[in-house]
Amino acid sequence: MKCEILSIGSELTSGQNLDTNSQWLSRQLAEIGIVVGWHTTLADDLEANIDAFRIASRRAGLVLATGGLGPTQDDLTREALARVAGVELVEDAESLRRIEEMFRRRNRAMPERNRVQALFPAGAEPIPNEHGTAPGIWMRLGDCWLAAMPGVPSEMYAMFQTQVRPRLLALGLGGGVLVQRKINTFGLGESAIEEKLLDLTRRGHVPEVGITVHDAVISLRILARAPTLAEAQAQIAPVEQTIRERLGPLVFGADAEDLQDAVAALLGQKRRSLATAEGVTAGLVAEQLSSVPGISTWFRGGIIAYDNRLKVELLGVPQTLIDSHGAVSAEVAEAMAVGCRTRLRTDLAVSTVGVAGPGDLGPDRPAGLVYVALAWSGGVSSVRFSWAGSRAEVQRRTAKLALNRVRLHLLDQEG
């Protein structure tokens, strides 16, 4: 059986707010073995709501809807469900009493408009809301079970956990578990990664292996379905081992681990200190490092030398080097790293220079061109890379490139 999640609200379709409810519900459903086949987002429009509920109830065995249960004229979930079911809206006395009591506890008179929140499609069961005025709706819609919940995340979370989830389990709608494991990599593109794992990513492979990309980080998502947690984990373990063996040092972490977490762990293991000298990334490398708890033991700080004058004054880069090679060059990046390491007295220093865009600096310095340099006690080296993307994307990806440069050095030079 598959589930469809409907997220209702013009604030979502307009892009004003982000739909976090669907993501949260999908994770909760995975824990009880219910597969989500569709996420649908729709505006506060009656006909759109009617169409969405009608389609969802025909193709899914379970529909979870959030939003549209408030007291205002654009809250249309109740009416849409009644229209699809072909029934009238009827007032539930107990729900009305609960709403009135909630207003009394707040020393306020209940506006007459809130009375609409006690209306339900005939035959539906109210779902009590202990945290707000909007009760949910539990009903059968054709061959489909449906739960409509408030759009306010805190109210929806509580209602699902205490009211809806137990109903799903009692009906036997959950079966087994869905377990996900994410293996994170950096250094190769999506197609190159897939070429190394074609036998694992083919359609129908058990467990399922998918590929996602974010800021040049390639993640392999392993999804296992099994009767028990132990069986799901047993499916995942050999696949994860194969991925790690084939990709080697491209793999830097799993699940929520990011590059800065891997760098922080290695700095601690090797007992090495680090500083940053940033041009094109303008502090992003330092920001990401500082997000890791306890990093202050190893991360000393950074210098943002966006202007060439500051490269000279704060990092000791010779003006003649900038004049002869240009600020966006391997030579200047390396001089920045060496100067940063000397001035901040650290074991390692990483630097970034580049052209964030959107315009080119010249024929030999196109938008997206970056250099990342690393200085250590034994010397200094740099890498050149060209990104395609927006200014912000170039900056974020270059910050990841810098972190990865530190990680690989700690693995290769100090392993």
N, C-alpha and C positions, 0 to 999 in steps of 0.2 A: 504494500500500500504506500502511495506517495501523498505528500502533503503540499498544499499551496498556501503561501503566506501573502495576505493582502495588506498593504500599508496605505491607509486612506488619509488624504489631507493635501490641500493645494499648496501648503507650505513645503511639502516634499517635492511635488511635481514642478514647482517653480524654482527649486534649487535653494530656497531660503534656509531650509533645515535639512540635515542629513538623516536618512532613515537608519537608525541604529537598532530599531526593534527587530527587524528581519534577521539581522546578523545574530542577535542574542537568541532569538527563538530557534534559529537553525541549530545553534550549538546545543541548546537545551534538548531539542528533539533528537539530535544525534546520540545523546547520552542514553536515550531509551529506545534506540533502534528505529526511529522513524525517519525516512528519507524525504528530504524536501526537494521537490521537482521544479517548483516555480516560485519566484518572487515577483509580485505584481504591485506596482505603485500607481495610485489613481487619485485624481483631483476630487474636490468636493462638488461633484456633479451627479445628480440623481441617475440619469440614464447610464452614465459611465459605471456607477456603482452597481446598478441592476445587471448590466452586461457582464461585469467582472464576476459577480457572485454566481450568475447563471453558468458562465463558462467554467469557473473553478469547481463548482459542485458537480459538474458532469465529468471532469477529467481527473479529479482527485478524490481520495477516500476521506481526507480530512482537510478542512480549511480553517486557518487561524487568521482572523482579521484584527487589526489594531486601528483605532481612530474612528471619528465620526459618531461618538456616543455622548457628546456634550449637549448642552441645552440650547445652542444657537441654531439659527435657520440653516446654516451650512453643515450641520451634523445630520447626515442622511442615512446612516447605516441601518437604523431601525426600519425606516420606511422602505429602503431598498430590499431588505430581507423579507419584509411582509409582502412586497410586490412579487418577488421571485417565488415565494412559497404559496402565493395566492390566498393569503389570509388577511384578516384585519389586525390592526394594532389594538391591544387591550391593556388596561391599566392593572398593574400588580400592586395590591394594597400594601403588602409587606415591604416592597421596594420603596414605595412612596413614604411609608413610615420611617424607614432607614434614612432617606434623604432629608426628611423634615428634622429628624433627630440630629443629624450631622450639623445642620444649620443652627439648631438650638444650642448645641454644645459650643458653637462659635459665637453665641449671643447675637445671632442675626436672624432676620425673618427670611423665610425661603421665598425667592422671587417666583411668581406664578409660572414663569417660563421653565423653571427647573422641573416642573411637574411632568414634562415630556420625557424625562429620563426614567420615569416609572412605566413607560409604554413598551410593550414587547409584542412581537408577532404571536398570534394565538397559537398555543401549543408549545411555545418556547419556555425554557426554564431560566429565570434570572440567576446570574452569578454575582453574589454579594461582593461589594467593593469596600474593604475596610479602610481604605486610604483616600477615598474621594467620593464624589457624588454620583459618578457614572457607573451603574452596575453593568456587568457583562451579559452576554446572551449565549445560551447553550441550546442548540436545536439540531434537529435532523432536517436536511435539505436534500430530498430525493434519497439517493444511496450514500450520501455524504454526511459525516458529522461536522458540525461547525461551531466554533467558539469565537465570539466577537468580544474584544477587550478594549479598554481605554487606550488612547494613544500616548498618554503621559507615561514615560518609561517606568518610573518608580511604581505607579499604580499597576501597570501591566505586568511587571516582574512579579510583584506579590500575588496578583490574581492567578498568573500561570502556575506559580510554584505551589500555592495552597489550594487552588480550586480546579484548574484545568488539567494539570499534570496528573493528579490522582484519578480524574475521570478517564483520561486516556489509558492509564494502566489498568483500571478496573474493567474497561471494555476490551482489553487485550490488544489495543491498537499498536502498542510498542512491542517489538520483538527483537531480543538480543541487543547488541550494542554496535555503535559506529565509532571507531577510533581513528583519529587523524594524527599523523606525525609529519612534520615539515622539516626537510633538510635544506639548509641555506648555503648557497655557494656564491662566489664572486671570482671573476676573471675570464669567463667565457660567455659568449652570447647564448641565447635560447636555442637556436638551431644546432650549434656545436654541442651543447649539453645533450640535446635530444639524440643526436647521432651516436653518442656514447651509451645511450640507454634505450635504444629502439625496442629491444625485446621486452623491456619493463613498461614502456609507455604505450604499447599497442593496445587497441581497443579490446576489451574483454579480459585483460590481465587481472588476476586476483593475487594480491590486493591491487586496487586501482592506483595508478601513479600519474599525476598531472603536473604541469609546469606553470608557474606564475612568475611574473617579472615586476619588480618595483625598484626604481632608482638603480638599475644595473645589477641588483641582487637577484639571482635566479634561484627560486625555491622549488624543490620537488615535494609535492604533497602526496603522501601515501595514505589511502583511505581503505580501512579494513572493516568488513561487516561480518559479525560472527555471533553465535549464541551467548558467549561469555567474553569478559574482558581479557581473560588469559588467552583464549583462542584467537582473539583479534590481535593481541600483542605478538602471539606466535607467528601470525601471518606477516606482520610488519618487520620483525627482527631480521630475517634473512635478506629481505629486500633492502632495508637500510644498510646492512653490511655490504651488500653488493654495490650500492650507490657510493658508499664511502671508499670502497676499494678501487672502483673505476675512476672516481674523480679526484682522489687523493687530496692534496692541499687546497684544491678549489673549495672544498667543504670547510666552512668556518664555524658552523653551529647548527642548532636544531630548534624548532618551534619558535619561540619569541626572541631567541638570541640574535643580536645584531653584531655588526663588525666591531663596534666599540666595546661590546661585552667580551668578545674574543681577544681584543687587544689588551683590555684591562687584565684579563686572566693571565695572559702571557707575560705582561709586565710584572705581575706579582710572582709568577713562577720563576722568571729569570732575574728578578730583583733589579729591574732597569728603570731609570727615570726618563721621562719624555717631555719635550716642549714642542710648540708649533709656531711656525712663521707663515702667515697666510696673506696671500694677495687676492686671487680670484675668488676664493671661498669665504673671505671676509669674516672669519671666526666660526664657520660651521664645524670645522674639525674639532676645535676646542669645545664648542657647545655639545657635540655628540659625545665626546670623551667625558665631559663633566656630568653627563646624565647618569653615569654609572656610579652607584654608591661605593664609597671607599676609594675612588680613583685618586683622591688627593695625595695618597701615599706615594704614587708613582708619576702622576701628571703634575708638572710644576706650574704650567701656565703657557701663555702664548702671546705673540706679537702680531697685530694686524697691521701690515705695512702695505696698504692699498696704493698709496701714493709713492712714486719713485723716490721722493725726497726722504720719506721715512725708511725706505729700504736702505738708503745710505746712512742716515743718522742713527737709526735704531739697530740695524743689523750689520752695519759695516760693509755693505756691498759697494765696491768701488764704482764711482760715477763713470769711469772710463769703460767698465764692463757693460754697464747699461747702454752707454753711447755706442759701443761697438757691436753688441749682440742684440740689444733691445731688451725691454723688461720681460717680455714673454719669450724666454729662452732657457735652455738647459743650464747654461752657464750662470745666469742670474738666480735660478731656482736653487742650484747647488750652493752658491755663495750665501743665499738667505739661510739655508739649512745649517751651514757651517757657522755663520754668525750667530744664529739663534742658539745653537748648542754651546758655543763659547760664552755668550752673555748670560744665559740662564743656567749654565753649569749643569747640564744633563748628560746622560749617557747617549740619548738619541734625540734628534730633532728632525721634524718633517716639515716641508715647505710646499706651497702651491702658488703657481702663477698661471695665467691663461687669459683667454678672450671669452668672456661669458656671453657676449652678443647683446643684442641681435645682429649688430653690424660687424663687418670684418675690420681688422686693424690694417690690413693690406693684403696683397696677393699671397704673401708667404705666412700670414697670420690670420687665418679665417676664424670666424666664430666657432667656438667649440674646441679650439686647440688649447691644450693644457700641458703643463709640465709639473711633475711631482718629484721632489728630491728628498733623500734621506741621508743624514750625516750621523756617523757613529765614530767610535774611537779609531777604527781602522780605515776610515776614508769617507767618501761621499759618492752617491750615484743618483741618477735621475731616470725617469721614464717619461716618454712622450705619448700623448693620447689625444684622439679627436672624437668629440661627442657630437651627436645630432640631437637637437632639442631646444627647448626654451632656455632663457637665461637662468631661471631658477633650477631647471633640470641639470644644466651644465654644472652649476655650483654644487648641487646636492651629490651628483655622481662623482665629481672630483673629490669631494670630501670623503666619499666611500673609497675611492681609489687611494687616497692618502692613508686612510686607516688600514687598508689592505696591504699597502707597501710596508707599513710598520709590522703588521702581522707576519708577512712572509719573511721579513728579515729576522724576526725573533725565532721563527721556525727553522730557517735555513742556516743563518750565521751563528746562532746561539743554541742550536738544538743539541 
